[in-house]
Structures are given as structure tokens and as C-alpha cells.
Amino acid sequence: MPRPWDSGARSRVRSKTKGYSFMTSITPFLWFDNNVPEAVAFYKSVFPNAEVETVSDFMAVFELEGQRFHALNGGPQYRFNEAVSFFISVETQGEVDYFWDRLTADGGEESRCGWLKDKFGLSWQVIPSALGRYLGDPDRTKANRVMQAMMGMRKIVIADLDKAYAG
């Protein structure tokens, strides 16, 4: 059984750089004030494919949709901010609504352009794949209309993006 601070063999990739062989993985490490067990339970309730490997009063190791996370109750010295966010790529308005409603519940905050903070202050983006397709369109007039529509939104509304794209 891996130690709580070990990334775990299943998420490791062997890479070779300049003659050296490494076992590497990149795992977000989340610094909470003092509520790791509550946070892990919350994320487990939000994400359908969530697994908790270990959780204690001090730290946790868990996965959300295949992404491994480590969490620590480190005290109030550091706070989450928008400089780092987690991007949730979705296909349908139902998925946008599902994640938006759950992540903003119980004290979360809506922001602009599909961004939000959950009740722990962690920033998320709930973004439909249509937005990327539309913004990447070589027809810059269409892409700019979509950008303008998105700039006026909090939660992304796919039907409004579709209308902007169509002109």
C-alpha cells in the first residue's frame, strides 16, 4: 500500500532525460486551512468518478475523474486564489448546470466567463467544448461574437453561444 504522500505507481510515467531515468508524476497538492475531511467529502459528492484513497484529520489522497490530488490541513497561512483553477470540460448544458450548481452551493461564488469558487475558495472553470470550437473558428467575426457573448456570462449558456456563433 502506498504511503499517503506517495504518488502511487498507477499514475507514474517513466521518462528518460539526458541519460537519467525518472519515475515522475504531477499531482496537485491542495493546502486547506483545517477542513480536509469536509472538502474531500464535498468533492466526492460532486464528481461522479471520485475515489478516496486515504483521508485523515491532517491530510488526504483522492481522485476526481481520474486526476489524483493530495490535500493538507496546513493552517490559515495560504489561501486559494484565481491564479490556479481546475478546468472542467463538459459537452452539454446539463453538465454545465450540474457542476455549476453543485460547486457554487453552500457558500460558493459565481464569477465571470464560466469561472467560480467553491465554498473552500478553490477556483474552477466549467467550460463546454463548444466554446473552444467556436473561439478557434478561422472566421474571426464568428469567434469574436462568441467571445463577446461569453464575456457577459457568469455560467456559460451553450444556447447563447450557439446564437452568437450563428450571428
N, CA, C and O atoms as a DFTB+ gen file, in Angstrom:
668 C
 N C O
     1  1       0.845      -1.176       0.000
     2  2       0.000       0.000       0.000
     3  2       0.890       1.239       0.000
     4  3       1.799       1.349       0.823
     5  1       0.632       2.186      -0.930
     6  2       1.471       3.377      -0.960
     7  2       1.253       4.248       0.270
     8  3       0.164       4.288       0.843
     9  1       2.307       4.935       0.654
    10  2       2.189       5.892       1.751
    11  2       1.331       7.064       1.286
    12  3       1.276       7.321       0.083
    13  1       0.660       7.786       2.183
    14  2      -0.219       8.884       1.775
    15  2       0.467       9.937       0.911
    16  3      -0.187      10.564       0.077
    17  1       1.760      10.144       1.090
    18  2       2.462      11.166       0.323
    19  2       3.037      10.627      -0.980
    20  3       3.570      11.392      -1.784
    21  1       2.935       9.317      -1.198
    22  2       3.436       8.704      -2.421
    23  2       2.428       8.928      -3.538
    24  3       1.222       8.815      -3.316
    25  1       2.906       9.241      -4.727
    26  2       2.004       9.489      -5.854
    27  2       1.304       8.230      -6.324
    28  3       0.286       8.320      -7.010
    29  1       1.808       7.077      -5.982
    30  2       1.176       5.837      -6.414
    31  2       1.688       5.427      -7.784
    32  3       1.803       6.256      -8.686
    33  1       1.992       4.154      -7.936
    34  2       2.580       3.659      -9.177
    35  2       1.652       3.830     -10.370
    36  3       2.130       4.056     -11.481
    37  1       0.340       3.728     -10.177
    38  2      -0.559       3.770     -11.325
    39  2      -0.565       5.113     -12.038
    40  3      -0.948       5.182     -13.206
    41  1      -0.148       6.189     -11.364
    42  2      -0.151       7.494     -12.010
    43  2       1.248       7.924     -12.464
    44  3       1.436       9.053     -12.917
    45  1       2.198       7.049     -12.344
    46  2       3.569       7.410     -12.684
    47  2       3.901       7.064     -14.126
    48  3       3.373       6.111     -14.699
    49  1       4.787       7.862     -14.690
    50  2       5.248       7.662     -16.048
    51  2       6.768       7.628     -16.004
    52  3       7.404       8.468     -15.367
    53  1       7.338       6.651     -16.688
    54  2       8.797       6.590     -16.751
    55  2       9.252       7.480     -17.902
    56  3       8.764       7.362     -19.026
    57  1      10.185       8.364     -17.606
    58  2      10.724       9.237     -18.640
    59  2      12.241       9.193     -18.584
    60  3      12.837       8.903     -17.547
    61  1      12.841       9.484     -19.711
    62  2      14.295       9.462     -19.789
    63  2      14.750      10.810     -20.333
    64  3      14.358      11.214     -21.428
    65  1      15.577      11.497     -19.559
    66  2      16.060      12.814     -19.933
    67  2      17.558      12.868     -19.700
    68  3      18.035      12.594     -18.599
    69  1      18.291      13.221     -20.737
    70  2      19.746      13.389     -20.636
    71  2      20.418      12.212     -19.947
    72  3      21.315      12.391     -19.123
    73  1      19.980      11.014     -20.288
    74  2      20.605       9.826     -19.749
    75  2      20.114       9.384     -18.393
    76  3      20.508       8.319     -17.918
    77  1      19.262      10.169     -17.753
    78  2      18.716       9.810     -16.449
    79  2      17.318       9.253     -16.624
    80  3      16.552       9.714     -17.470
    81  1      16.998       8.271     -15.826
    82  2      15.658       7.691     -15.858
    83  2      14.913       8.114     -14.598
    84  3      15.426       7.966     -13.489
    85  1      13.706       8.637     -14.770
    86  2      12.910       9.136     -13.654
    87  2      11.558       8.451     -13.610
    88  3      11.013       8.073     -14.647
    89  1      11.021       8.292     -12.423
    90  2       9.614       7.929     -12.247
    91  2       8.938       9.231     -11.853
    92  3       9.169       9.747     -10.760
    93  1       8.105       9.765     -12.739
    94  2       7.523      11.074     -12.474
    95  2       6.010      11.046     -12.527
    96  3       5.405      10.232     -13.225
    97  1       5.426      11.940     -11.787
    98  2       4.004      12.243     -11.893
    99  2       3.831      13.654     -11.365
   100  3       4.621      14.130     -10.550
   101  1       2.801      14.308     -11.832
   102  2       2.482      15.647     -11.353
   103  2       1.105      15.576     -10.722
   104  3       0.124      15.212     -11.373
   105  1       1.046      15.923      -9.462
   106  2      -0.194      15.819      -8.695
   107  2      -0.457      17.137      -7.984
   108  3       0.404      17.604      -7.238
   109  1      -1.622      17.757      -8.190
   110  2      -1.934      18.967      -7.432
   111  2      -1.944      18.683      -5.928
   112  3      -2.491      17.679      -5.473
   113  1      -1.334      19.579      -5.178
   114  2      -1.285      19.486      -3.723
   115  2      -2.046      20.687      -3.186
   116  3      -1.624      21.828      -3.378
   117  1      -3.155      20.443      -2.522
   118  2      -4.060      21.499      -2.080
   119  2      -3.875      21.780      -0.594
   120  3      -3.956      20.869       0.231
   121  1      -3.631      23.024      -0.261
   122  2      -3.421      23.462       1.118
   123  2      -4.728      24.047       1.641
   124  3      -5.140      25.128       1.222
   125  1      -5.366      23.346       2.540
   126  2      -6.593      23.814       3.181
   127  2      -6.248      24.352       4.563
   128  3      -5.185      24.057       5.109
   129  1      -7.154      25.140       5.117
   130  2      -6.962      25.677       6.457
   131  2      -7.047      24.542       7.475
   132  3      -6.044      24.178       8.089
   133  1      -8.252      23.980       7.653
   134  2      -8.420      22.906       8.638
   135  2      -9.615      22.016       8.320
   136  3     -10.215      21.443       9.229
   137  1      -9.970      21.891       7.041
   138  2     -11.199      21.174       6.702
   139  2     -11.031      20.137       5.597
   140  3     -11.934      19.959       4.780
   141  1      -9.908      19.462       5.559
   142  2      -9.666      18.445       4.528
   143  2     -10.756      17.375       4.489
   144  3     -11.269      17.098       3.405
   145  1     -11.138      16.759       5.608
   146  2     -12.174      15.718       5.502
   147  2     -13.483      16.242       4.907
   148  3     -14.116      15.559       4.101
   149  1     -13.886      17.445       5.298
   150  2     -15.109      18.044       4.754
   151  2     -14.962      18.316       3.256
   152  3     -15.885      18.057       2.484
   153  1     -13.806      18.838       2.848
   154  2     -13.571      19.137       1.436
   155  2     -13.600      17.867       0.595
   156  3     -14.231      17.841      -0.462
   157  1     -12.931      16.827       1.045
   158  2     -12.907      15.572       0.294
   159  2     -14.313      14.998       0.172
   160  3     -14.694      14.527      -0.900
   161  1     -15.082      15.028       1.242
   162  2     -16.470      14.536       1.183
   163  2     -17.288      15.368       0.199
   164  3     -18.101      14.820      -0.545
   165  1     -17.082      16.675       0.187
   166  2     -17.790      17.555      -0.742
   167  2     -17.445      17.204      -2.185
   168  3     -18.346      17.022      -3.004
   169  1     -16.156      17.105      -2.511
   170  2     -15.757      16.805      -3.885
   171  2     -16.233      15.418      -4.303
   172  3     -16.605      15.204      -5.457
   173  1     -16.220      14.488      -3.373
   174  2     -16.724      13.145      -3.674
   175  2     -18.213      13.192      -4.009
   176  3     -18.679      12.411      -4.839
   177  1     -18.961      14.085      -3.386
   178  2     -20.390      14.205      -3.675
   179  2     -20.651      14.907      -5.009
   180  3     -21.708      14.716      -5.610
   181  1     -19.706      15.710      -5.470
   182  2     -19.885      16.472      -6.710
   183  2     -19.485      15.662      -7.937
   184  3     -20.197      15.667      -8.941
   185  1     -18.359      14.971      -7.866
   186  2     -17.808      14.304      -9.044
   187  2     -18.212      12.835      -9.068
   188  3     -17.918      12.092      -8.132
   189  1     -18.889      12.416     -10.145
   190  2     -19.378      11.033     -10.219
   191  2     -18.265       9.987     -10.124
   192  3     -18.468       8.914      -9.555
   193  1     -17.096      10.295     -10.678
   194  2     -15.986       9.347     -10.654
   195  2     -14.937       9.828      -9.666
   196  3     -13.856      10.276     -10.050
   197  1     -15.273       9.727      -8.396
   198  2     -14.367      10.146      -7.328
   199  2     -13.990       8.932      -6.492
   200  3     -14.827       8.083      -6.186
   201  1     -12.720       8.868      -6.132
   202  2     -12.230       7.801      -5.260
   203  2     -11.395       8.427      -4.150
   204  3     -10.587       9.322      -4.397
   205  1     -11.595       7.957      -2.948
   206  2     -10.801       8.431      -1.815
   207  2      -9.873       7.304      -1.415
   208  3     -10.316       6.220      -1.037
   209  1      -8.578       7.572      -1.503
   210  2      -7.586       6.573      -1.111
   211  2      -7.354       6.610       0.390
   212  3      -7.355       5.574       1.055
   213  1      -7.156       7.811       0.915
   214  2      -6.958       7.964       2.349
   215  2      -7.403       9.364       2.761
   216  3      -7.219      10.331       2.023
   217  1      -7.981       9.452       3.934
   218  2      -8.363      10.753       4.473
   219  2      -8.223      10.695       5.989
   220  3      -8.629       9.726       6.631
   221  1      -7.644      11.747       6.544
   222  2      -7.491      11.847       7.996
   223  2      -7.745      13.298       8.383
   224  3      -8.066      14.126       7.531
   225  1      -7.602      13.600       9.652
   226  2      -7.770      14.985      10.087
   227  2      -6.669      15.888       9.541
   228  3      -6.814      17.111       9.538
   229  1      -5.579      15.300       9.082
   230  2      -4.416      16.063       8.660
   231  2      -4.249      16.142       7.148
   232  3      -3.893      17.194       6.617
   233  1      -4.507      15.024       6.443
   234  2      -4.270      15.012       5.001
   235  2      -5.145      13.995       4.299
   236  3      -5.804      13.171       4.934
   237  1      -5.141      14.069       2.959
   238  2      -5.935      13.138       2.160
   239  2      -5.274      12.930       0.806
   240  3      -4.526      13.778       0.319
   241  1      -5.571      11.787       0.216
   242  2      -5.210      11.469      -1.160
   243  2      -6.494      10.989      -1.811
   244  3      -7.151      10.075      -1.313
   245  1      -6.850      11.614      -2.936
   246  2      -8.101      11.262      -3.599
   247  2      -7.995      11.539      -5.093
   248  3      -7.081      12.227      -5.547
   249  1      -8.944      10.992      -5.851
   250  2      -9.007      11.215      -7.293
   251  2     -10.375      11.741      -7.667
   252  3     -11.393      11.306      -7.128
   253  1     -10.388      12.687      -8.603
   254  2     -11.620      13.194      -9.190
   255  2     -11.497      13.024     -10.695
   256  3     -10.616      13.608     -11.326
   257  1     -12.381      12.224     -11.264
   258  2     -12.379      11.986     -12.710
   259  2     -10.997      11.565     -13.214
   260  3     -10.574      11.981     -14.293
   261  1     -10.303      10.746     -12.438
   262  2      -9.003      10.222     -12.840
   263  2      -7.818      11.107     -12.478
   264  3      -6.675      10.677     -12.631
   265  1      -8.050      12.318     -12.007
   266  2      -6.967      13.218     -11.592
   267  2      -6.711      13.047     -10.104
   268  3      -7.608      13.218      -9.278
   269  1      -5.479      12.710      -9.780
   270  2      -5.093      12.496      -8.389
   271  2      -4.821      13.834      -7.706
   272  3      -4.272      14.750      -8.319
   273  1      -5.205      13.942      -6.441
   274  2      -4.977      15.132      -5.619
   275  2      -4.426      14.707      -4.263
   276  3      -4.754      13.637      -3.749
   277  1      -3.594      15.551      -3.704
   278  2      -3.182      15.443      -2.310
   279  2      -3.705      16.696      -1.615
   280  3      -3.735      17.772      -2.211
   281  1      -4.112      16.559      -0.373
   282  2      -4.626      17.702       0.377
   283  2      -4.058      17.677       1.787
   284  3      -3.803      16.615       2.356
   285  1      -3.866      18.861       2.334
   286  2      -3.254      19.018       3.649
   287  2      -4.018      20.067       4.443
   288  3      -4.410      21.099       3.898
   289  1      -4.229      19.810       5.711
   290  2      -4.681      20.840       6.644
   291  2      -3.434      21.560       7.125
   292  3      -2.770      21.105       8.057
   293  1      -3.117      22.676       6.496
   294  2      -1.876      23.367       6.807
   295  2      -2.037      24.632       7.615
   296  3      -1.045      25.257       7.991
   297  1      -3.273      25.023       7.889
   298  2      -3.498      26.251       8.635
   299  2      -3.815      27.421       7.719
   300  3      -3.863      27.269       6.499
   301  1      -4.032      28.588       8.311
   302  2      -4.545      29.738       7.560
   303  2      -3.497      30.565       6.810
   304  3      -3.834      31.616       6.266
   305  1      -2.247      30.125       6.764
   306  2      -1.198      30.942       6.152
   307  2      -1.437      31.217       4.669
   308  3      -1.110      32.301       4.188
   309  1      -1.995      30.265       3.944
   310  2      -2.153      30.398       2.496
   311  2      -3.611      30.201       2.120
   312  3      -4.323      29.403       2.731
   313  1      -4.045      30.935       1.109
   314  2      -5.418      30.845       0.616
   315  2      -5.385      30.540      -0.879
   316  3      -4.455      30.927      -1.587
   317  1      -6.406      29.848      -1.337
   318  2      -6.557      29.630      -2.771
   319  2      -6.866      30.969      -3.434
   320  3      -7.446      31.859      -2.812
   321  1      -6.472      31.105      -4.706
   322  2      -6.861      32.283      -5.481
   323  2      -7.010      31.899      -6.949
   324  3      -6.741      30.761      -7.335
   325  1      -7.438      32.856      -7.757
   326  2      -7.736      32.576      -9.159
   327  2      -6.501      32.334     -10.018
   328  3      -6.636      31.996     -11.194
   329  1      -5.314      32.497      -9.469
   330  2      -4.107      32.240     -10.253
   331  2      -4.022      30.776     -10.669
   332  3      -3.359      30.447     -11.652
   333  1      -4.686      29.903      -9.930
   334  2      -4.762      28.483     -10.278
   335  2      -6.226      28.083     -10.217
   336  3      -6.922      28.362      -9.241
   337  1      -6.681      27.426     -11.275
   338  2      -8.056      26.924     -11.284
   339  2      -8.057      25.537     -11.908
   340  3      -7.107      25.144     -12.586
   341  1      -9.129      24.809     -11.672
   342  2      -9.300      23.498     -12.288
   343  2     -10.371      23.614     -13.353
   344  3     -11.455      24.145     -13.111
   345  1     -10.054      23.112     -14.537
   346  2     -10.867      23.249     -15.739
   347  2     -11.691      21.982     -15.912
   348  3     -11.142      20.889     -16.053
   349  1     -13.008      22.132     -15.901
   350  2     -13.911      21.002     -16.112
   351  2     -14.471      21.138     -17.516
   352  3     -15.256      22.046     -17.788
   353  1     -14.078      20.249     -18.402
   354  2     -14.545      20.267     -19.784
   355  2     -15.810      19.426     -19.891
   356  3     -15.816      18.248     -19.535
   357  1     -16.885      20.044     -20.384
   358  2     -18.174      19.361     -20.483
   359  2     -18.718      19.491     -21.899
   360  3     -18.227      20.291     -22.695
   361  1     -19.739      18.692     -22.201
   362  2     -20.340      18.704     -23.535
   363  2     -21.707      19.366     -23.568
   364  3     -22.031      20.048     -24.540
   365  1     -22.513      19.186     -22.539
   366  2     -23.917      19.595     -22.588
   367  2     -24.227      20.674     -21.554
   368  3     -23.475      20.886     -20.603
   369  1     -25.358      21.349     -21.768
   370  2     -25.803      22.338     -20.788
   371  2     -26.148      21.665     -19.467
   372  3     -25.938      22.236     -18.396
   373  1     -26.675      20.458     -19.549
   374  2     -26.963      19.718     -18.324
   375  2     -25.720      19.502     -17.479
   376  3     -25.777      19.594     -16.253
   377  1     -24.586      19.214     -18.133
   378  2     -23.327      19.044     -17.400
   379  2     -22.836      20.380     -16.835
   380  3     -22.358      20.439     -15.703
   381  1     -22.956      21.450     -17.626
   382  2     -22.589      22.780     -17.120
   383  2     -23.382      23.063     -15.851
   384  3     -22.816      23.429     -14.820
   385  1     -24.705      22.888     -15.938
   386  2     -25.582      23.187     -14.803
   387  2     -25.261      22.309     -13.595
   388  3     -25.232      22.787     -12.461
   389  1     -25.020      21.023     -13.847
   390  2     -24.725      20.079     -12.760
   391  2     -23.524      20.559     -11.944
   392  3     -23.614      20.726     -10.728
   393  1     -22.392      20.778     -12.631
   394  2     -21.179      21.161     -11.910
   395  2     -21.288      22.573     -11.347
   396  3     -20.839      22.827     -10.229
   397  1     -21.871      23.482     -12.095
   398  2     -22.014      24.866     -11.629
   399  2     -22.840      24.926     -10.346
   400  3     -22.434      25.534      -9.356
   401  1     -23.995      24.289     -10.386
   402  2     -24.894      24.341      -9.230
   403  2     -24.278      23.706      -7.993
   404  3     -24.427      24.228      -6.888
   405  1     -23.595      22.595      -8.168
   406  2     -23.024      21.910      -7.014
   407  2     -21.792      22.625      -6.457
   408  3     -21.622      22.723      -5.242
   409  1     -20.946      23.117      -7.342
   410  2     -19.721      23.766      -6.870
   411  2     -19.976      25.149      -6.273
   412  3     -19.183      25.616      -5.457
   413  1     -21.067      25.813      -6.665
   414  2     -21.379      27.117      -6.066
   415  2     -22.306      27.001      -4.858
   416  3     -22.603      28.006      -4.213
   417  1     -22.760      25.804      -4.545
   418  2     -23.692      25.607      -3.421
   419  2     -23.013      25.907      -2.083
   420  3     -21.790      25.836      -1.962
   421  1     -23.812      26.237      -1.107
   422  2     -23.365      26.376       0.290
   423  2     -22.208      27.350       0.479
   424  3     -21.288      27.081       1.251
   425  1     -22.250      28.462      -0.212
   426  2     -21.220      29.475       0.009
   427  2     -20.228      29.645      -1.112
   428  3     -19.316      30.464      -0.997
   429  1     -20.369      28.893      -2.206
   430  2     -19.510      29.125      -3.363
   431  2     -19.872      30.450      -4.016
   432  3     -20.906      31.039      -3.702
   433  1     -19.022      30.921      -4.925
   434  2     -19.245      32.212      -5.579
   435  2     -19.176      32.064      -7.085
   436  3     -18.267      31.424      -7.614
   437  1     -20.136      32.657      -7.772
   438  2     -20.071      32.748      -9.225
   439  2     -19.113      33.866      -9.599
   440  3     -19.033      34.887      -8.917
   441  1     -18.399      33.663     -10.676
   442  2     -17.566      34.714     -11.237
   443  2     -17.976      34.873     -12.693
   444  3     -19.095      34.515     -13.058
   445  1     -17.105      35.396     -13.517
   446  2     -17.444      35.636     -14.916
   447  2     -16.820      34.589     -15.821
   448  3     -15.840      33.932     -15.470
   449  1     -17.422      34.453     -17.003
   450  2     -16.852      33.661     -18.100
   451  2     -16.673      32.190     -17.743
   452  3     -15.709      31.561     -18.179
   453  1     -17.597      31.635     -16.949
   454  2     -17.527      30.221     -16.607
   455  2     -16.669      29.895     -15.401
   456  3     -16.463      28.721     -15.095
   457  1     -16.165      30.906     -14.711
   458  2     -15.333      30.698     -13.530
   459  2     -16.193      30.771     -12.280
   460  3     -17.206      31.468     -12.244
   461  1     -15.772      30.038     -11.254
   462  2     -16.447      30.076      -9.961
   463  2     -15.463      29.682      -8.880
   464  3     -14.393      29.138      -9.154
   465  1     -15.846      29.967      -7.645
   466  2     -15.108      29.469      -6.482
   467  2     -16.058      28.593      -5.692
   468  3     -17.224      28.941      -5.503
   469  1     -15.559      27.456      -5.232
   470  2     -16.393      26.617      -4.374
   471  2     -16.346      27.159      -2.944
   472  3     -15.676      28.155      -2.671
   473  1     -17.047      26.508      -2.055
   474  2     -17.149      27.010      -0.679
   475  2     -15.828      26.982       0.086
   476  3     -15.727      27.564       1.166
   477  1     -14.825      26.318      -0.460
   478  2     -13.499      26.291       0.162
   479  2     -12.562      27.330      -0.449
   480  3     -11.421      27.481      -0.011
   481  1     -13.054      28.049      -1.469
   482  2     -12.247      29.074      -2.123
   483  2     -11.471      28.585      -3.324
   484  3     -10.752      29.368      -3.944
   485  1     -11.592      27.310      -3.675
   486  2     -10.887      26.754      -4.825
   487  2     -11.586      27.192      -6.106
   488  3     -12.810      27.107      -6.206
   489  1     -10.812      27.661      -7.088
   490  2     -11.364      28.155      -8.350
   491  2     -11.513      27.035      -9.373
   492  3     -10.653      26.166      -9.513
   493  1     -12.629      27.090     -10.075
   494  2     -12.961      26.118     -11.115
   495  2     -13.445      26.865     -12.353
   496  3     -13.984      27.967     -12.257
   497  1     -13.245      26.254     -13.508
   498  2     -13.850      26.718     -14.747
   499  2     -14.726      25.584     -15.262
   500  3     -14.261      24.451     -15.390
   501  1     -15.983      25.876     -15.558
   502  2     -16.896      24.880     -16.125
   503  2     -17.151      25.327     -17.555
   504  3     -17.917      26.261     -17.796
   505  1     -16.507      24.657     -18.500
   506  2     -16.447      25.145     -19.874
   507  2     -16.908      24.065     -20.856
   508  3     -16.342      22.973     -20.896
   509  1     -17.940      24.380     -21.650
   510  2     -18.381      23.432     -22.675
   511  2     -17.394      23.406     -23.842
   512  3     -16.809      24.431     -24.191
   513  1     -17.215      22.241     -24.435
   514  2     -16.275      22.103     -25.547
   515  2     -16.658      22.994     -26.722
   516  3     -15.791      23.384     -27.505
   517  1     -17.946      23.324     -26.861
   518  2     -18.385      24.203     -27.950
   519  2     -17.667      25.547     -27.894
   520  3     -17.370      26.126     -28.939
   521  1     -17.386      26.047     -26.710
   522  2     -16.717      27.339     -26.588
   523  2     -15.351      27.304     -27.272
   524  3     -15.012      28.221     -28.020
   525  1     -14.577      26.270     -27.027
   526  2     -13.270      26.144     -27.665
   527  2     -13.374      26.026     -29.176
   528  3     -12.583      26.622     -29.907
   529  1     -14.349      25.257     -29.643
   530  2     -14.543      25.119     -31.096
   531  2     -14.896      26.467     -31.717
   532  3     -14.338      26.851     -32.745
   533  1     -15.821      27.177     -31.087
   534  2     -16.253      28.462     -31.636
   535  2     -15.133      29.499     -31.601
   536  3     -14.924      30.215     -32.580
   537  1     -14.424      29.585     -30.503
   538  2     -13.352      30.576     -30.398
   539  2     -12.187      30.260     -31.327
   540  3     -11.441      31.158     -31.718
   541  1     -12.030      28.988     -31.682
   542  2     -10.963      28.583     -32.588
   543  2     -11.342      28.640     -34.055
   544  3     -10.531      28.294     -34.914
   545  1     -12.551      29.066     -34.356
   546  2     -13.005      29.127     -35.746
   547  2     -12.152      30.129     -36.520
   548  3     -11.895      31.226     -36.024
   549  1     -11.708      29.773     -37.726
   550  2     -10.913      30.718     -38.514
   551  2     -11.699      31.969     -38.928
   552  3     -11.103      32.993     -39.261
   553  1     -13.026      31.887     -38.909
   554  2     -13.853      33.066     -39.184
   555  2     -13.853      33.918     -37.914
   556  3     -14.628      33.665     -36.992
   557  1     -12.987      34.920     -37.871
   558  2     -12.798      35.722     -36.663
   559  2     -14.045      36.525     -36.294
   560  3     -14.224      36.881     -35.130
   561  1     -14.903      36.811     -37.263
   562  2     -16.145      37.523     -36.946
   563  2     -17.026      36.653     -36.062
   564  3     -17.568      37.122     -35.062
   565  1     -17.167      35.384     -36.434
   566  2     -17.953      34.451     -35.613
   567  2     -17.315      34.281     -34.238
   568  3     -17.991      34.352     -33.212
   569  1     -16.005      34.055     -34.235
   570  2     -15.292      33.842     -32.970
   571  2     -15.426      35.065     -32.057
   572  3     -15.620      34.918     -30.851
   573  1     -15.324      36.252     -32.619
   574  2     -15.443      37.471     -31.810
   575  2     -16.845      37.638     -31.241
   576  3     -17.001      38.100     -30.111
   577  1     -17.875      37.266     -32.013
   578  2     -19.241      37.336     -31.478
   579  2     -19.394      36.400     -30.284
   580  3     -20.020      36.750     -29.284
   581  1     -18.819      35.212     -30.399
   582  2     -18.884      34.248     -29.294
   583  2     -18.122      34.790     -28.084
   584  3     -18.595      34.678     -26.953
   585  1     -16.962      35.367     -28.313
   586  2     -16.173      35.940     -27.215
   587  2     -16.965      37.034     -26.503
   588  3     -16.992      37.079     -25.273
   589  1     -17.595      37.898     -27.252
   590  2     -18.395      38.968     -26.646
   591  2     -19.559      38.400     -25.839
   592  3     -19.855      38.887     -24.749
   593  1     -20.217      37.374     -26.369
   594  2     -21.323      36.740     -25.633
   595  2     -20.813      36.131     -24.331
   596  3     -21.423      36.308     -23.276
   597  1     -19.694      35.414     -24.407
   598  2     -19.131      34.767     -23.225
   599  2     -18.714      35.785     -22.168
   600  3     -18.871      35.533     -20.974
   601  1     -18.189      36.920     -22.590
   602  2     -17.728      37.938     -21.639
   603  2     -18.865      38.489     -20.785
   604  3     -18.618      39.010     -19.698
   605  1     -20.100      38.384     -21.254
   606  2     -21.238      38.855     -20.483
   607  2     -21.878      37.795     -19.609
   608  3     -22.860      38.071     -18.919
   609  1     -21.339      36.595     -19.628
   610  2     -21.934      35.483     -18.880
   611  2     -21.214      35.257     -17.564
   612  3     -20.045      35.611     -17.408
   613  1     -21.915      34.674     -16.639
   614  2     -21.311      34.061     -15.463
   615  2     -21.225      32.571     -15.798
   616  3     -20.186      32.097     -16.256
   617  1     -22.306      31.839     -15.574
   618  2     -22.373      30.443     -16.017
   619  2     -22.518      30.465     -17.538
   620  3     -23.300      31.248     -18.077
   621  1     -21.775      29.614     -18.220
   622  2     -21.844      29.548     -19.677
   623  2     -23.169      28.911     -20.092
   624  3     -23.565      27.864     -19.578
   625  1     -23.838      29.569     -21.031
   626  2     -25.095      29.065     -21.582
   627  2     -24.829      28.714     -23.043
   628  3     -24.639      29.599     -23.877
   629  1     -24.818      27.431     -23.342
   630  2     -24.446      26.961     -24.674
   631  2     -25.377      27.519     -25.742
   632  3     -24.910      27.898     -26.816
   633  1     -26.673      27.580     -25.481
   634  2     -27.623      28.101     -26.477
   635  2     -27.276      29.542     -26.853
   636  3     -27.424      29.929     -28.012
   637  1     -26.820      30.333     -25.894
   638  2     -26.432      31.715     -26.189
   639  2     -25.136      31.767     -26.997
   640  3     -24.968      32.649     -27.839
   641  1     -24.227      30.839     -26.750
   642  2     -23.019      30.747     -27.578
   643  2     -23.395      30.366     -29.005
   644  3     -22.876      30.930     -29.967
   645  1     -24.310      29.396     -29.131
   646  2     -24.770      28.961     -30.458
   647  2     -25.374      30.128     -31.233
   648  3     -25.092      30.297     -32.420
   649  1     -26.201      30.933     -30.572
   650  2     -26.840      32.093     -31.222
   651  2     -25.787      33.099     -31.670
   652  3     -25.851      33.618     -32.784
   653  1     -24.830      33.371     -30.807
   654  2     -23.775      34.322     -31.158
   655  2     -22.964      33.805     -32.342
   656  3     -22.610      34.573     -33.237
   657  1     -22.674      32.531     -32.351
   658  2     -21.896      31.936     -33.436
   659  2     -22.653      32.027     -34.758
   660  3     -22.067      32.328     -35.798
   661  1     -23.952      31.766     -34.710
   662  2     -24.776      31.788     -35.925
   663  2     -24.983      33.212     -36.440
   664  3     -25.270      33.405     -37.622
   665  1     -24.842      34.196     -35.576
   666  2     -24.995      35.585     -35.993
   667  2     -26.391      36.054     -35.818
   668  3     -26.698      37.207     -36.121
